[in-house]
């Protein structure tokens, strides 16, 4: 059952940072991704393992940006 659950990620078009995500089954993922695109986000359908990688990479990038601005 869990292999049917994915995460649809909405990313800001300008920064590329994750703004929100939604859990859904594979059958509804395209519909959810299409909605995010219609309201102005880039969307991506990922597994939770991939989401964790994306968020860790984003966290490191934001930390580096904070250090260089100080």
N, C-alpha and C positions, 0 to 999 in steps of 0.2 A: 504493500500500500504506500509506503513512504517514497518509493521510487517514482510514484506518480505526482508527487508534490514538488513544485518548483517555485522559484522566486522571480517575480518580474520587477526589475529595477528601473526607476526613473532617474535619469541623470540630467543635470543642468546643461543646456547646450553650450554655454559659454565657458564654464569651468570644468565640466566633465565630472564634477562631484556628484555622489549619490544624494538625491533629495528625499526619496521615499522608496519603499518596496512593498510588494504585496505577495502573500502566499496564495497559491492557487494550484489546481491540478493541471496537468499538461493540456487537457482538452480546452480549458478556458484561458490559457496563458496568452495566446495570440490576441484574443479579444481585449484582455487587460493591457497588453503592450500597445495595441492600437489606440486605446483610450489615452494612455500617457502621451503618445505621439500627437494626438489630436489637441491636447492642452499645452503643447509646447516643449515637451521633454524628449530627449533621446531615450529609448527604452531597450532593454536587453533581458532575455530570459536566461536565467542561470540556475545552477544547483546551489544548495546552501554552502557547500564547500568552496565553490567559486566565489560566492558572495563574501565569504570570510576573507578570501585572498584579496578581493577588490577593496574591501574596507581597511584591511591592514596596509595595503599599498597607499591608499588615500590618506590614512592616518600619518604614515611616515612622510608623505609629501607635504601635508599641512604643517607638521612639526618643523620640517626643514624650512618652509616658507616663514614660519614665525621666528626662527632663529636668525635668518638672514635679514629680516626686517628690523630686528632689535639693534 
